[in-house]
Amino acid sequence: MTIHLYLSLIPEALIASMLPPEEFAVYYTVGYSKKMRGQAMFIELDPDFRHEFFPIEEGIARCVPHADGSPKKSVYIATYRVLEHIPLGGVELLYLVTRFGEALPLKRSEQFPTKEEGLYMYQEIAPKFPLVVSSLPPLGMYRLLTQDPASLIHLPAVCFVELRLGELADDPEFGKVKDLPYDGVHRLRECLIELGSKQVHTKIVDRVHTVEYPYRMIDSGIYIGNTTELAFFPLPPREQLRNEYYRWWRSANS
């Protein structure tokens, strides 16, 4: 059986599996009696990928069929400092999986968003996972976290998603909440207002926020970057999701 290598982002891990991406998505989110249901994001890596930081050969050696011939579903090779050791050059697809096992493959794009004005909200996914607001657009946020020499905090790699703020992006004090499903809107407003009154670019809304979030609130898309390269995975327009990926869209909004 073919052995696949997956970079999981929720949670951060390197996993060997005999399951192809669509089956792995179901197993990883819905699983069986011993697993809890939850969202997932993962990337299938080149099966020839090797790095001295990971015992990949040992993990593959343990990824063998069960006695009844059924495939080995997962062998965890690493759960620490994984993202920073993964090259992004060959990464082209990211699987965004609902808690019901429906997987949406997102294609990498070289066209980054050009919007600059306004305020932004980011859910960091790995290696840390605070919920933050910022006056920086996505590319600026990426550079702040991985490259800015004036920043006291540097990450060797980061994954984050931009979330919609609706009217709060332009009018944090009086903008209507409408369909924003976020908890603690009062706290969110306070943080956005402070960005305009202090000489800071970011403000933490929640230091230990869950990495799960409403997929329908994704704005531009998902970003994965290290100190030299940034990969961007835009979410298709909502009309396209409804028409071409109806099962995923319905699952994501359940």
N, C-alpha and C positions, 0 to 999 in steps of 0.2 A: 504494500500500500504506500501511496505517496505521503511523505511527511511534510507538513507545512510549518513555517515559522511565522508567528504572529507577535506583533508589538501591540500589547493591550495598553490603552491609555486610561481606562476606568476599570480596575485600578492599573497603575503602571506595572507592567510585567513583560517578560519575554517567555513565550509559550511555544512548545512543539505540540503538534496535533496531527492526527490522521484524518481529521474532518476538513472538507473544503470550506471556504468562507461562509456560504449560506448555512450549512449545517453547524458550523462552529458558532455562528451567531445565535442560533436557537439554543444550543447546549449552554453557551456562556451566559445567556440572559434568563432563560426559562429553566434549563437544566432538568434535574430529576428531583426526587423526594428530598435529597439532602441539601439542595441549593435554594437560595432565595431569588426571587425575581428582581431584576434591576437593569438599568440602562447599560450600554456598553459602547465603546469606541475602540476600533482596532485597525491595524494595517497589516496586510500580508507582506512579509519580507521576501526577498530573493532567497530561495532554499539553499543557495550556496553561500549566503552571508556567514561570515565568521569574524569574531573579534576576540582578542586575547582576554578581554575582561569577562567574557561569558564562557562557561563550560558547555558549549553548544554540542560538541561531539558526544559528550556524556549524556546530555539530555536526549539527543536523537537515539542513542543506543538504548535508552529506556523506553522509547516510544515504540512499543511492539504490540501486536494484537493480543487481545485477551484469549484465554484458553478456549473459549467458544468461537473464536475467529472474529469477533466484533472489534472494531477499530479502537485504538487508544485515543481517548478524547482530549486529554491534556497532560503535559508534563511541564511543570514550571521550571524554567531554567534560571531565571533571575527575577527578583522583585525589588531591587534597589539600584538606583542610578542607571536605569535602563535607557531612558530617552536620550541622555547626553552621549551615549556611545553608538547611536544609530545614525548612519549617514542618510541624508535626505535626497541625495541625487537621483536614486532610482525609485523613489516613492511616488506613485501616481494615483493610488486609490485609497480612500479612507472609508471604512464601513461604520455608518451611524446606525445603531441598533436600538430599537425600542425595548421596553421591559417585557414585551410580549413576543420578542424574537424576530420581529420584522426588520430586515437589514436594507439600508439605502446606501449604495455605493456613491461616494462623492468623488468627482474627478478633480485633480489638481489643476489650478489655473495660474497662468503667469500674469494675468491682468488683475492688479490689486485695486481695491476701492480708492477713489480719488477724493472723496468727501473729507473736508478738513475742519470746517466750523462746527460748533456745537459741543455737546458733552457725550461721553460714551460710558458703557458699562461692560465689564469683562468678567467672565467666570474663568478663572485659571483652573486648568484640569490636572496638569502635572508640571513639575514635581510637587509643587504646593498647590493649594486650592482655595485661596481667599476669593471673595466676591469684591471687586473694586470698581470704582468709578474714576474717570479720568478726563482731562481736557485734551489728551493725546489721541489721535486716530490710531488705528491698528498698527501701522508700520512704525509710528512713533513709540507706541507701547512696547512693541517687540525690541526696538533699539534701546529703550530705557532699561529693559530687563536683562538684556544680553550684551550690550555694547557700550552704553554711556559711561565714559570714564569718570564723570562727576557723580554718578549714582553710587550710594554706599552698598546697595544690594545688587549682586550680579548672579545670574543663573547660567549654567553652561548650556542649558536647553530649556525650552518652555513650550507648553501647549495651552492655548486659551481660545475661548469662543466669545465673539461679540454678541451681546444681547440687546434687544430693542428697548429703548426708553420712551418711545412715543413722544408726547408733548413735553415730557420732562427734560428731554435733551435740549430744548430751546428755552423752556420756561420752568425751571425746577421748582419754583415757589408756587406758581399758580396753574401750571399745566394740568390738564385733566388726566386722571389715572386710566380711565376707560377700561380696556381689557387686560391691563398689565396684571399678571397673577402673582407678583412678588410679595413676600412677607415683609413686614416692617417698612411700609412705604414712607412713614414719617421719618425714619432713620435715613432712608434713601434720599429723600428731599434735603435733609440737613447736610448730608455729605456732598450732594451736587451743589448746593448753595455755597458751601465752604470752598469749593474749588474756585469760585469767582472772587472770593474775598481774601484768599491766602496765596502766597507764592509757592504753591505746590502743584504738581501735575497729576497726582493720584491721591485717592482717599479710600481706605478700606471700609467697606460697608459691613462685612462679616468675615472675621479671620478664619473661621472654621466652617465655612458654608459647605453644604453637601455638593458633591460634584454633579449630582443629577439636577437637571433643569428642564423646563418645558421646551421641547424642540421647536415648537411653533414660534418661540420668541427669539430664535437665532436671527440676527440681522445680516451682516455681510457673510459670515461663515466662520470656519475654524482655521486656526493658525498654529503651525508647528515650526519652531525655529531653533537654531543653535547659534553659535557666535559667528558663523560664516554664511548661513543660508536660511531662507524662510520659505516654507511651503504653505500655500493657501488653498483651502477647499471650500469654495462657495456653495451655499445652499441654493438649489434651483428655485425659481419663482414659485410662489404658492399655487398659482393656477396650474403650472406644470406638475407640481406635486399632486394636486387633486386629480388631474387628468391621466398622468402616466404612472404615478406611484400611489394609487388610491389606497391600497391596503396598508402601506407604510404610513401614509398621512393620517388615515383613520386610527391606526394603532397608536401613533404618536400623540393623538389628541384624546385618547381614551382615559 
